[in-house]
Amino acid sequence: MCGIVAYLGKKAAQPILTEGLKRLEYRGYDSAGVALLDGGALQIKKTSGRISGLEEILENPSYTQTLGIGHTRWATHGKPTTINAHPQTDFSGKIAVVHNGIIENYGTLKTWLKSEGVEFVSETDTEVVANLIGYFYNQYKEKDQCDKENGQCRFERAVQRSLREVHGTYGLAILCSDYPDMIIGAKKGSPLILGVGNDEYILASDASAIVEHTTRAIYLNDNEMIVVEPGGFRTLTSNNVPVTKSLKDIEFSLEQIELDGFAHHMLKEIFEQPKSLETCMGGRLDVQDSRIVLGGIAGKLRDLTRTKRLILTACGTAFHAGLVGEFLFEHLARIPTETEYASEFRYRNPIIEDGTVVAAISQSGETADTLAAVEQAKERGATVIGLVNVVGSTIARTTDSGIYLHVGPEVGVASTKAFTAQVTVLQMLAIELGRRKHLSSYEAAKLIEQLAAIPEKIKTILEQSEHIKQIAAENIHHNNWLFLGRGFNYPVALEGALKLKEISYIHAEGLPAAEMKHGPIALIADGMPAVFIAPKGPQYDKIIGNIEEVRARGGRTIVVATDTDTEIEQYADHLITVPDVPEMFQPILTVVPLQLLAYHAAVLKGRDVDKPRNLAKSVTVE
C-alpha cells in the first residue's frame, strides 16, 4: 500500500525524494515524510496529509544532502497523524525506517522492548522495527569493527538480526547516522526494487519513482536484503547467503505516467483503452493465420487443456474480471470453473485435486491476499498461472508461468484499463483452450477476428463522454444506485457499482438483474437510479422485464444498450449505446460507459478522482 523511496548518489537527495513520493502517492496519501542524513545527524520532516503539505514544510530546503529516505503512507496501525507518519526513528535517534507492510507480531515485540527500557512515541508497528534495530545495534561491537566471520558491519548485522524476529510483510528502507554512505533495504511480501543509475541508486516500492532517473533495475525477492553504498550494492538473504541479481529493463517510460493533457489519470486511462488493448493483443492475436500465441504459458498449455477444474482467484476489480472468465471458460472451453475471492481462498481449506489449475489475477502482481492464495495453491500441488500487469512483480515470479497484460502503468487508484485487459487476456486464453478441445477452426477464426475489432469499437463509446457526463449530472443527488446485468454482463454490473462507490462515495449495489425482485426491489422509489446493462443477447427479453419492474415502482432507468436496438429507448430514461458484438465480448464494451459514468459523477461531486479516500492502488496488506 504505502510508497517508499530512498536515494544515494551525488545529486541533492531531497528533490529526488519528493518527486518520487509524488509518483508513488497513489499507493497512499494519509501522511508523508523524509529523512536526510547531514553531517552525521538525521534531519526528519514529516506531516499528515498529502505530499503538497510536506513540500510546504520543506520550502527552504538545503540541497547538500545526497542520502535520504521518504515515505507516503496508507494508514494501518495508528491514525494518519504527524507523529505516526514515517520515517520512524529508534529511541537513540540514530536509526530511521520507512516501511510498507504490516508487522503482525508488533505487539509482542513492543511489550518485550518496553521491558528492556525502550520508550515509544507513536502508535505504529513501524516504530517497533526501528527500535528493534536500534536495540540490537547497541548490543553489537563498535561501528568501525566488523564481524571477522562474515564481514558485516554493526548496522547491517543489527538489521539482519531484527528481521529474524519480525513476522509479517515489509518493504523497508533504513538509514543509520553512524553510516552516512549506506542504505539498507529488505523485502518480504511487499514490493521493493533498486534503480541503478550512473553513480546513483534509487530504492523504491515501484518503478514509477525510478524511471525518470534510470531504466535499469533489480527486483528483490522475499527474504532478501540489499546493502547500497557509493561503490555498488550487495544482495543477500536474511540468513546472510549472498545472492546474485541481474539488471532488468523497466518496461515503461516517464511519459506513460504523465497526465498528457488529461485532467486526471483515471480519465487518461479510460481513453487509453483502445490503444492499451491493441498492445495487449499485439503479437498474440494473429488474425491472418487465425492463431492465438500466448508465449508466457506455452509450456503449460497442455496442463490447461487437460485440466479438470480451473479456479480463478483475485480481489476487487480483478475478481470481477475473473467472473467474466468463469463464464468464458465454461462456455468456450467446457472447463468447470469457479472464481474465488483470494482473501477468502487463503483462509479456507480448499480442495485442490489432480488436474486443478489456479489462475491468479492482479494488476500490480503484489496483492497480498492473491499472493497468499498462490502460495497455498502451489503447496497443494496445483499448476498456478499469473495474469498480471507489472513485469517482475512478485506474483509473476512466484507462479509457474503467466501472461502479462502489457497495458502500461495504471496510476489511477480505480482500475479501468487493467480490467478490460484482464478480460481480453481471459478471452484469448478461453478461445485457445476451446480451439484445442472442441471449437472448430472456423468458429475460432471468427472469434479471433471479432476480438481484434474491439479496440476500434471502444472509440465510439468514448465519443459519448459528454452525454454520459450529463446523465451523471442529472442523477448524482441520489445517494443509492443499483447496477443490474445478466449473464456475461452480471460481473459488469458489479464492476460499475464498485467504480461509483470507489470514487464518488455514492452507495451502489451490483446484482444479477433477476435477483432484484428477491429483496433489493424494496429499495426502489423516488427516482432511484437503476443502471441496466442490456445489450442484445440471449437474455434480452428477460432484462427488459426487469427494466419494466423498476419503472413501475418509480425508479429512474439508465440503460446501456446495443446501438442497433431501436426498441429499447422507450424503456430508458437515459440511454447509452455500445456496438453490437457477441455476448462473450460485451463486457469489454459495456464496462466503458460505466467507467465514464463513475468518473463524471465523482468530478461533479468534487471528489479527488485519482486519490479516493481510504484507498490505495496496490493492496499489499491484509
C-alpha positions as CSV (number, residue, x, y, z in Angstrom):
1,M,0.0,0.0,0.0
2,C,2.4,2.7,1.2
3,G,5.1,4.1,-1.1
4,I,8.8,4.3,-0.1
5,V,11.7,5.8,-1.9
6,A,15.4,6.2,-1.0
7,Y,18.3,7.8,-2.7
8,L,22.1,7.6,-2.6
9,G,24.2,9.3,-5.1
10,K,25.9,12.6,-6.0
11,K,22.8,14.7,-6.5
12,A,20.7,16.5,-3.9
13,A,18.5,13.9,-2.4
14,Q,15.6,15.9,-1.2
15,P,14.1,17.0,-4.6
16,I,14.5,13.4,-5.9
17,L,12.7,12.0,-2.8
18,T,9.8,14.5,-3.0
19,E,9.3,13.9,-6.7
20,G,9.5,10.2,-6.2
21,L,6.9,10.4,-3.5
22,K,4.5,12.3,-5.8
23,R,4.8,9.5,-8.3
24,L,4.1,7.0,-5.5
25,E,1.3,8.9,-3.9
26,Y,-1.4,6.7,-5.5
27,R,-0.1,4.0,-3.1
28,G,-1.2,6.0,-0.1
29,Y,-1.7,9.7,0.9
30,D,-2.5,9.8,4.6
31,S,0.8,11.3,5.5
32,A,4.3,11.9,4.2
33,G,7.9,12.4,5.3
34,V,11.6,12.3,4.5
35,A,14.8,11.7,6.5
36,L,18.1,13.1,5.2
37,L,21.5,12.4,6.6
38,D,23.5,15.6,7.0
39,G,26.8,15.8,8.9
40,G,26.3,12.7,10.8
41,A,22.8,13.6,12.0
42,L,19.3,12.7,10.8
43,Q,17.1,15.5,9.6
44,I,13.5,14.4,9.6
45,K,10.5,16.3,8.2
46,K,7.0,14.8,8.1
47,T,3.4,15.8,8.2
48,S,-0.1,14.4,8.0
49,G,-1.9,14.7,4.6
50,R,-0.6,14.9,1.1
51,I,2.9,15.4,-0.4
52,S,2.0,19.0,-1.0
53,G,1.9,19.5,2.7
54,L,5.3,18.0,3.1
55,E,6.6,20.4,0.4
56,E,5.4,23.3,2.4
57,I,7.5,22.5,5.4
58,L,10.4,21.9,3.1
59,E,10.0,25.3,1.4
60,N,13.5,26.4,2.3
61,P,15.5,23.2,1.7
62,S,19.2,22.6,1.9
63,Y,20.3,20.8,-1.2
64,T,23.6,19.5,0.2
65,Q,22.4,16.1,1.4
66,T,22.9,13.2,-1.0
67,L,21.4,10.4,1.1
68,G,17.8,10.1,2.3
69,I,14.6,8.1,2.5
70,G,11.0,9.1,2.0
71,H,7.5,7.7,2.6
72,T,3.9,8.3,1.6
73,R,1.5,6.5,3.9
74,W,-1.7,4.5,3.8
75,A,-2.5,4.2,7.5
76,T,-2.8,0.8,9.1
77,H,-1.5,1.0,12.7
78,G,-2.3,4.4,14.1
79,K,-4.3,7.4,12.9
80,P,-2.9,9.4,10.0
81,T,-1.2,12.0,12.2
82,T,2.2,13.6,12.0
83,I,3.6,11.6,14.9
84,N,2.6,8.4,13.2
85,A,4.0,9.5,9.8
86,H,7.2,7.8,8.5
87,P,10.1,7.9,8.8
88,Q,10.0,6.4,12.3
89,T,13.2,6.5,14.4
90,D,14.5,4.4,17.2
91,F,15.0,5.5,20.8
92,S,18.5,6.8,20.1
93,G,17.7,8.9,17.1
94,K,20.3,7.1,15.0
95,I,18.1,4.7,13.1
96,A,15.4,5.9,10.6
97,V,13.0,3.5,8.9
98,V,10.3,3.7,6.2
99,H,8.0,0.7,5.8
100,N,5.4,-0.7,3.5
101,G,3.5,-3.6,5.0
102,I,2.3,-4.9,8.4
103,I,4.3,-6.3,11.3
104,E,2.0,-9.0,12.7
105,N,3.8,-9.6,15.9
106,Y,4.5,-5.9,16.7
107,G,2.5,-6.1,19.9
108,T,4.7,-8.9,21.3
109,L,7.9,-7.2,20.2
110,K,6.7,-3.9,21.6
111,T,6.0,-5.4,25.0
112,W,9.4,-7.0,25.1
113,L,11.2,-3.8,24.1
114,K,9.4,-1.9,26.7
115,S,10.5,-4.4,29.3
116,E,14.1,-3.6,28.2
117,G,13.5,0.0,28.9
118,V,12.7,1.2,25.3
119,E,10.2,4.0,25.1
120,F,7.7,4.5,22.2
121,V,6.1,7.7,20.9
122,S,3.9,6.6,18.0
123,E,1.1,4.0,17.5
124,T,2.8,2.4,14.5
125,D,4.1,-1.0,14.0
126,T,7.0,0.5,12.1
127,E,8.4,2.2,15.2
128,V,8.8,-1.3,16.6
129,V,11.1,-2.2,13.7
130,A,13.2,1.0,14.2
131,N,13.5,0.3,17.9
132,L,14.3,-3.4,17.4
133,I,17.1,-2.5,15.0
134,G,18.3,0.2,17.5
135,Y,18.2,-2.4,20.3
136,F,20.4,-4.9,18.5
137,Y,22.6,-2.1,17.2
138,N,23.5,-1.3,20.8
139,Q,24.2,-4.9,21.5
140,Y,26.9,-5.3,18.8
141,K,30.5,-4.1,18.5
142,E,31.7,-0.6,17.9
143,K,30.7,0.6,14.4
144,D,34.2,0.6,12.9
145,Q,34.7,-3.1,13.9
146,C,33.2,-5.8,11.6
147,D,32.5,-9.3,12.4
148,K,35.5,-11.3,11.4
149,E,33.5,-14.3,10.3
150,N,31.1,-12.7,7.9
151,G,32.5,-9.2,7.3
152,Q,29.3,-7.4,8.2
153,C,29.3,-4.0,9.8
154,R,27.3,-3.3,13.0
155,F,24.4,-1.6,11.2
156,E,24.0,-4.5,8.7
157,R,24.1,-7.1,11.4
158,A,21.5,-5.3,13.5
159,V,19.1,-5.1,10.6
160,Q,19.6,-8.8,9.8
161,R,19.2,-9.9,13.4
162,S,16.0,-7.8,13.7
163,L,14.4,-9.3,10.6
164,R,14.7,-12.7,12.2
165,E,12.3,-11.6,14.9
166,V,9.8,-9.9,12.7
167,H,6.7,-11.7,11.4
168,G,4.5,-10.1,8.7
169,T,5.1,-8.2,5.5
170,Y,7.6,-5.4,4.8
171,G,9.4,-3.4,2.2
172,L,12.0,-1.4,4.2
173,A,14.5,1.3,3.6
174,I,16.7,2.1,6.6
175,L,19.3,4.7,7.5
176,C,21.8,4.9,10.4
177,S,23.5,8.2,11.2
178,D,26.8,6.4,12.0
179,Y,26.9,5.2,8.4
180,P,26.5,8.3,6.2
181,D,27.1,6.4,2.9
182,M,24.8,3.4,3.3
183,I,21.1,2.5,2.8
184,I,19.8,-1.0,3.7
185,G,16.6,-2.3,2.1
186,A,14.7,-5.5,2.9
187,K,11.7,-7.2,1.4
188,K,9.1,-9.8,2.4
189,G,5.7,-9.7,0.9
190,S,5.8,-6.0,-0.2
191,P,7.5,-4.9,-3.4
192,L,11.0,-3.3,-3.5
193,I,13.2,-2.6,-6.4
194,L,16.6,-0.8,-6.8
195,G,17.1,1.5,-9.8
196,V,20.8,1.6,-10.8
197,G,21.9,4.8,-12.5
198,N,25.3,6.4,-13.1
199,D,26.8,6.7,-9.7
200,E,23.4,6.8,-8.1
201,Y,20.8,4.4,-6.7
202,I,17.1,4.7,-6.0
203,L,15.3,2.2,-3.8
204,A,11.5,2.3,-4.2
205,S,8.2,0.5,-4.0
206,D,7.8,0.5,-7.8
207,A,9.4,1.7,-10.9
208,S,7.3,4.9,-11.2
209,A,9.7,6.6,-8.7
210,I,12.7,5.4,-10.6
211,V,12.1,5.7,-14.3
212,E,12.9,9.4,-14.5
213,H,16.4,8.7,-13.5
214,T,17.2,5.2,-14.9
215,T,15.6,2.4,-16.8
216,R,17.8,-0.3,-15.2
217,A,16.6,-2.0,-12.0
218,I,16.9,-5.1,-9.9
219,Y,13.9,-6.7,-8.3
220,L,14.3,-8.1,-4.7
221,N,12.7,-11.4,-3.8
222,D,11.1,-12.2,-0.4
223,N,13.5,-12.6,2.5
224,E,16.3,-10.7,0.7
225,M,18.3,-7.7,1.9
226,I,20.2,-5.2,-0.1
227,V,23.1,-3.0,1.1
228,V,23.7,0.1,-1.0
229,E,26.9,2.1,-0.8
230,P,28.6,4.6,-3.2
231,G,30.7,1.8,-4.8
232,G,27.8,-0.5,-5.5
233,F,25.3,-2.8,-3.8
234,R,25.2,-6.3,-2.3
235,T,22.2,-8.6,-2.0
236,L,21.9,-11.4,0.5
237,T,19.3,-13.5,2.2
238,S,18.1,-12.8,5.7
239,N,20.4,-15.8,6.6
240,N,23.4,-14.0,5.2
241,V,23.7,-16.0,2.0
242,P,25.0,-13.8,-0.9
243,V,22.5,-13.5,-3.8
244,T,23.5,-12.6,-7.4
245,K,20.9,-10.3,-9.1
246,S,20.7,-9.3,-12.7
247,L,19.7,-5.9,-14.0
248,K,16.3,-5.7,-15.8
249,D,15.0,-3.0,-18.1
250,I,12.0,-1.1,-16.8
251,E,9.3,-1.6,-19.4
252,F,7.6,1.8,-19.4
253,S,8.7,5.4,-19.9
254,L,8.2,8.5,-17.9
255,E,5.7,9.8,-20.5
256,Q,3.4,6.9,-19.8
257,I,2.8,8.1,-16.2
258,E,2.3,11.8,-17.0
259,L,-1.2,13.2,-17.4
260,D,-0.6,14.2,-21.1
261,G,-3.3,16.9,-21.0
262,F,-6.0,15.0,-19.2
263,A,-7.5,16.3,-16.0
264,H,-6.9,13.0,-14.2
265,H,-5.0,9.8,-14.6
266,M,-8.3,7.8,-14.5
267,L,-9.7,9.7,-17.4
268,K,-6.5,9.3,-19.4
269,E,-6.5,5.5,-18.7
270,I,-10.2,5.2,-19.7
271,F,-9.3,6.9,-23.0
272,E,-6.2,4.8,-23.4
273,Q,-8.2,1.6,-23.6
274,P,-8.3,1.3,-27.5
275,K,-4.5,1.6,-27.6
276,S,-3.8,-0.5,-24.5
277,L,-5.9,-3.4,-25.7
278,E,-4.2,-3.3,-29.1
279,T,-0.9,-3.5,-27.2
280,C,-2.3,-6.3,-25.0
281,M,-3.3,-8.3,-28.1
282,G,-0.2,-7.3,-30.1
283,G,1.9,-10.4,-31.1
284,R,-0.7,-12.7,-29.6
285,L,-3.8,-12.3,-31.8
286,D,-2.9,-13.4,-35.4
287,V,-6.0,-12.7,-37.4
288,Q,-4.4,-13.6,-40.7
289,D,-3.5,-17.1,-39.7
290,S,-6.4,-17.4,-37.1
291,R,-3.9,-18.1,-34.3
292,I,-3.5,-17.1,-30.7
293,V,0.1,-17.1,-29.4
294,L,0.5,-16.9,-25.6
295,G,4.2,-17.4,-25.2
296,G,4.2,-16.9,-21.4
297,I,2.2,-20.1,-20.8
298,A,3.3,-22.1,-23.8
299,G,4.8,-24.7,-21.5
300,K,1.6,-25.1,-19.5
301,L,-1.0,-25.2,-22.3
302,R,-1.2,-29.0,-22.2
303,D,-1.9,-28.9,-18.5
304,L,-4.5,-26.2,-19.1
305,T,-6.1,-28.1,-21.9
306,R,-6.4,-31.3,-19.8
307,T,-7.4,-29.6,-16.6
308,K,-10.4,-31.0,-14.8
309,R,-11.1,-27.8,-12.8
310,L,-10.0,-24.2,-13.1
311,I,-10.0,-21.8,-10.1
312,L,-9.7,-18.1,-10.8
313,T,-8.6,-16.1,-7.7
314,A,-8.4,-12.3,-7.3
315,C,-9.6,-9.3,-5.4
316,G,-11.7,-6.2,-6.2
317,T,-11.9,-5.3,-9.9
318,A,-9.7,-8.3,-10.8
319,F,-12.3,-10.6,-9.2
320,H,-14.9,-9.1,-11.5
321,A,-12.7,-9.9,-14.4
322,G,-12.4,-13.4,-13.1
323,L,-16.2,-13.8,-13.0
324,V,-16.3,-12.9,-16.7
325,G,-13.5,-15.5,-17.2
326,E,-15.6,-18.1,-15.4
327,F,-18.4,-17.7,-18.0
328,L,-15.8,-17.7,-20.8
329,F,-14.0,-20.9,-19.8
330,E,-17.2,-22.9,-19.2
331,H,-18.8,-21.5,-22.4
332,L,-15.9,-21.8,-24.9
333,A,-13.6,-24.5,-23.3
334,R,-16.2,-26.5,-21.3
335,I,-13.9,-26.5,-18.3
336,P,-15.6,-26.4,-14.9
337,T,-14.5,-23.1,-13.5
338,E,-15.1,-21.1,-10.3
339,T,-14.0,-17.7,-9.2
340,E,-12.8,-17.2,-5.6
341,Y,-12.0,-14.1,-3.6
342,A,-8.4,-14.5,-2.8
343,S,-9.0,-13.1,0.7
344,E,-11.3,-16.0,1.4
345,F,-9.5,-18.7,-0.5
346,R,-6.3,-18.2,1.5
347,Y,-8.1,-18.9,4.8
348,R,-10.3,-21.8,3.7
349,N,-9.3,-25.5,3.3
350,P,-9.7,-25.5,-0.5
351,I,-10.0,-28.8,-2.4
352,I,-7.1,-29.0,-4.9
353,E,-7.3,-32.3,-6.8
354,D,-5.1,-33.6,-9.5
355,G,-5.7,-31.7,-12.7
356,T,-6.6,-28.4,-10.9
357,V,-5.2,-25.2,-12.3
358,V,-5.3,-22.0,-10.4
359,A,-5.1,-18.6,-12.2
360,A,-4.2,-15.6,-10.1
361,I,-5.3,-12.2,-11.5
362,S,-3.8,-8.9,-10.2
363,Q,-2.9,-5.6,-11.9
364,S,0.1,-4.9,-9.6
365,G,1.2,-8.5,-9.1
366,E,1.7,-7.6,-5.5
367,T,-1.8,-8.0,-4.0
368,A,-1.1,-9.7,-0.6
369,D,-4.3,-11.8,-0.5
370,T,-3.8,-13.0,-4.0
371,L,-0.1,-13.9,-3.4
372,A,-1.1,-15.9,-0.3
373,A,-3.7,-17.7,-2.4
374,V,-1.0,-18.5,-5.0
375,E,1.3,-19.9,-2.3
376,Q,-1.4,-22.1,-0.8
377,A,-2.4,-23.4,-4.2
378,K,1.2,-24.3,-5.0
379,E,1.6,-26.1,-1.7
380,R,-1.3,-28.2,-2.6
381,G,0.1,-29.2,-5.9
382,A,-1.9,-27.1,-8.3
383,T,-0.5,-25.7,-11.5
384,V,-0.6,-21.9,-10.9
385,I,-0.5,-19.3,-13.6
386,G,-0.5,-15.5,-13.2
387,L,-2.3,-12.7,-15.1
388,V,-0.5,-9.5,-14.0
389,N,0.4,-6.2,-15.5
390,V,3.6,-5.3,-13.7
391,V,6.7,-7.0,-15.1
392,G,8.9,-8.6,-12.5
393,S,6.2,-8.4,-9.8
394,T,6.1,-11.0,-7.0
395,I,3.1,-13.0,-8.4
396,A,4.8,-13.0,-11.8
397,R,7.9,-14.5,-10.3
398,T,6.1,-16.9,-7.9
399,T,3.7,-18.6,-10.3
400,D,4.6,-21.4,-12.6
401,S,4.0,-19.3,-15.7
402,G,1.8,-16.4,-16.7
403,I,0.5,-13.8,-19.1
404,Y,1.4,-10.1,-18.8
405,L,-1.3,-7.6,-19.6
406,H,1.1,-5.2,-21.3
407,V,-1.1,-2.1,-20.9
408,G,1.5,0.2,-19.3
409,P,1.4,1.7,-15.9
410,E,-2.0,2.3,-14.3
411,V,-1.8,5.2,-11.9
412,G,-5.4,5.9,-11.1
413,V,-6.5,4.1,-8.0
414,A,-9.7,3.0,-9.6
415,S,-8.7,0.4,-12.1
416,T,-10.0,0.8,-15.7
417,K,-7.7,-0.3,-18.5
418,A,-6.4,-3.2,-16.4
419,F,-9.9,-4.6,-16.1
420,T,-10.5,-4.6,-19.9
421,A,-7.1,-6.1,-20.4
422,Q,-7.7,-8.8,-17.9
423,V,-10.9,-9.7,-19.6
424,T,-9.2,-9.6,-23.0
425,V,-6.4,-12.0,-21.8
426,L,-9.0,-14.3,-20.4
427,Q,-10.9,-14.2,-23.7
428,M,-7.8,-15.1,-25.7
429,L,-7.0,-18.0,-23.3
430,A,-10.5,-19.3,-23.4
431,I,-10.6,-19.2,-27.2
432,E,-7.3,-21.0,-27.4
433,L,-8.3,-23.7,-25.0
434,G,-11.7,-24.1,-26.7
435,R,-9.9,-24.5,-30.1
436,R,-7.7,-27.2,-28.6
437,K,-10.8,-29.0,-27.2
438,H,-13.9,-28.7,-29.3
439,L,-14.2,-25.4,-31.2
440,S,-13.9,-25.8,-34.9
441,S,-11.2,-23.9,-36.8
442,Y,-13.9,-21.7,-38.4
443,E,-15.5,-20.8,-35.0
444,A,-12.1,-20.0,-33.5
445,A,-11.2,-17.8,-36.5
446,K,-14.4,-15.8,-36.3
447,L,-13.9,-15.2,-32.6
448,I,-10.3,-14.1,-33.2
449,E,-11.5,-11.7,-35.9
450,Q,-14.2,-10.2,-33.7
451,L,-11.9,-9.8,-30.7
452,A,-9.4,-8.0,-32.8
453,A,-12.0,-5.4,-33.8
454,I,-12.9,-4.5,-30.2
455,P,-10.4,-1.6,-29.7
456,E,-12.0,0.4,-32.6
457,K,-15.4,-0.2,-31.2
458,I,-14.4,1.3,-27.8
459,K,-13.6,4.6,-29.6
460,T,-17.3,5.0,-30.5
461,I,-18.2,4.7,-26.8
462,L,-15.6,7.2,-25.7
463,E,-17.2,9.7,-28.1
464,Q,-20.3,9.7,-25.8
465,S,-18.3,11.0,-22.8
466,E,-20.1,14.4,-22.6
467,H,-23.5,12.7,-23.0
468,I,-22.6,10.4,-20.1
469,K,-21.5,13.4,-18.1
470,Q,-24.9,14.9,-18.5
471,I,-26.5,11.7,-17.3
472,A,-24.3,11.8,-14.2
473,A,-25.2,15.4,-13.5
474,E,-28.9,14.7,-13.5
475,N,-28.6,11.8,-11.1
476,I,-25.8,12.4,-8.6
477,H,-28.1,13.9,-6.0
478,H,-29.3,10.3,-5.3
479,N,-27.3,8.5,-2.7
480,N,-28.2,5.0,-3.7
481,W,-27.9,3.3,-7.1
482,L,-28.5,-0.2,-8.5
483,F,-26.4,-1.8,-11.3
484,L,-28.1,-4.7,-12.9
485,G,-27.0,-7.2,-15.6
486,R,-27.4,-10.8,-16.7
487,G,-25.1,-13.5,-18.0
488,F,-21.7,-12.1,-19.1
489,N,-22.9,-8.6,-18.0
490,Y,-23.6,-9.5,-14.4
491,P,-19.9,-9.0,-13.5
492,V,-20.0,-5.7,-15.3
493,A,-22.9,-4.6,-13.0
494,L,-20.6,-5.4,-10.0
495,E,-17.8,-3.5,-11.6
496,G,-19.9,-0.5,-12.4
497,A,-21.2,-0.3,-8.8
498,L,-17.7,-0.6,-7.4
499,K,-16.4,2.2,-9.6
500,L,-19.2,4.5,-8.5
501,K,-18.6,3.7,-4.8
502,E,-14.8,4.0,-5.1
503,I,-14.5,7.5,-6.4
504,S,-17.8,9.3,-5.9
505,Y,-18.7,7.8,-2.5
506,I,-22.3,7.2,-3.7
507,H,-23.6,3.9,-2.3
508,A,-24.2,1.4,-5.2
509,E,-25.1,-2.2,-5.3
510,G,-24.4,-4.5,-8.3
511,L,-26.7,-7.5,-8.8
512,P,-27.8,-10.1,-11.3
513,A,-30.9,-8.5,-12.7
514,A,-33.1,-11.4,-11.8
515,E,-32.1,-11.2,-8.2
516,M,-33.5,-7.7,-7.8
517,K,-37.0,-9.0,-7.1
518,H,-35.7,-11.2,-4.3
519,G,-35.2,-8.3,-2.0
520,P,-33.5,-5.2,-3.4
521,I,-36.6,-4.1,-5.3
522,A,-37.8,-2.9,-1.9
523,L,-35.3,0.0,-2.2
524,I,-36.7,1.4,-5.4
525,A,-38.7,4.6,-5.1
526,D,-38.5,8.4,-5.8
527,G,-36.4,8.2,-8.9
528,M,-33.7,6.0,-7.6
529,P,-31.2,5.4,-10.4
530,A,-31.0,1.8,-11.7
531,V,-28.3,1.2,-14.3
532,F,-29.2,-1.7,-16.6
533,I,-26.6,-3.4,-18.8
534,A,-28.9,-4.6,-21.5
535,P,-27.3,-5.2,-24.9
536,K,-28.9,-7.6,-27.4
537,G,-28.3,-11.2,-26.3
538,P,-29.9,-14.5,-25.1
539,Q,-31.5,-12.9,-22.0
540,Y,-32.5,-9.6,-23.6
541,D,-36.3,-10.1,-23.2
542,K,-35.8,-11.0,-19.5
543,I,-33.9,-7.9,-18.7
544,I,-36.5,-5.8,-20.5
545,G,-38.9,-7.2,-18.0
546,N,-36.6,-6.2,-15.2
547,I,-36.5,-2.7,-16.5
548,E,-40.2,-2.5,-16.6
549,E,-40.3,-3.7,-12.9
550,V,-38.1,-0.8,-11.9
551,R,-40.1,1.8,-14.0
552,A,-43.4,0.6,-12.4
553,R,-42.0,1.4,-9.0
554,G,-40.7,4.9,-9.7
555,G,-37.1,4.1,-10.4
556,R,-35.1,6.0,-13.0
557,T,-33.5,3.8,-15.7
558,I,-30.1,4.3,-17.2
559,V,-29.7,1.7,-19.9
560,V,-26.6,0.6,-21.7
561,A,-27.9,-1.0,-24.9
562,T,-26.8,-2.1,-28.4
563,D,-26.6,0.8,-30.9
564,T,-28.8,-1.1,-33.4
565,D,-31.6,-1.6,-30.9
566,T,-34.5,0.6,-32.0
567,E,-36.9,-0.5,-29.3
568,I,-35.2,-0.1,-26.0
569,E,-35.3,3.7,-26.0
570,Q,-38.9,3.6,-24.8
571,Y,-37.8,1.8,-21.6
572,A,-34.9,4.1,-20.8
573,D,-34.9,7.5,-19.0
574,H,-31.2,7.7,-20.2
575,L,-29.7,5.7,-23.0
576,I,-26.0,4.9,-23.7
577,T,-25.2,2.8,-26.7
578,V,-22.4,0.3,-27.5
579,P,-21.6,-1.5,-30.7
580,D,-23.1,-4.9,-31.4
581,V,-20.8,-7.8,-30.6
582,P,-21.2,-11.4,-29.5
583,E,-22.3,-11.7,-25.9
584,M,-18.9,-13.1,-24.7
585,F,-17.2,-9.9,-25.9
586,Q,-19.8,-7.5,-24.5
587,P,-18.1,-6.9,-21.1
588,I,-15.1,-5.1,-22.6
589,L,-17.6,-2.6,-24.2
590,T,-20.3,-2.3,-21.7
591,V,-17.9,-1.5,-18.8
592,V,-16.6,1.6,-20.5
593,P,-19.7,3.8,-20.2
594,L,-19.9,2.7,-16.5
595,Q,-16.3,3.9,-16.0
596,L,-17.1,7.2,-17.6
597,L,-20.3,7.5,-15.5
598,A,-18.4,7.0,-12.3
599,Y,-15.7,9.4,-13.3
600,H,-18.0,12.2,-14.2
601,A,-20.1,11.6,-11.1
602,A,-17.0,11.9,-8.9
603,V,-15.8,15.1,-10.7
604,L,-19.2,16.7,-10.4
605,K,-19.3,16.0,-6.7
606,G,-15.8,17.5,-6.3
607,R,-14.1,14.2,-5.3
608,D,-10.3,13.6,-5.7
609,V,-10.7,11.1,-8.5
610,D,-7.2,9.7,-8.6
611,K,-6.8,9.6,-4.8
612,P,-10.2,8.5,-3.3
613,R,-10.4,8.5,0.4
614,N,-9.2,5.4,2.4
615,L,-8.0,3.6,-0.8
616,A,-4.6,2.9,-2.3
617,K,-3.6,1.4,-5.6
618,S,-1.6,-1.7,-4.6
619,V,-3.1,-3.6,-1.7
620,T,0.0,-5.2,-0.2
621,V,-1.6,-5.7,3.3
622,E,-4.5,-7.7,4.6
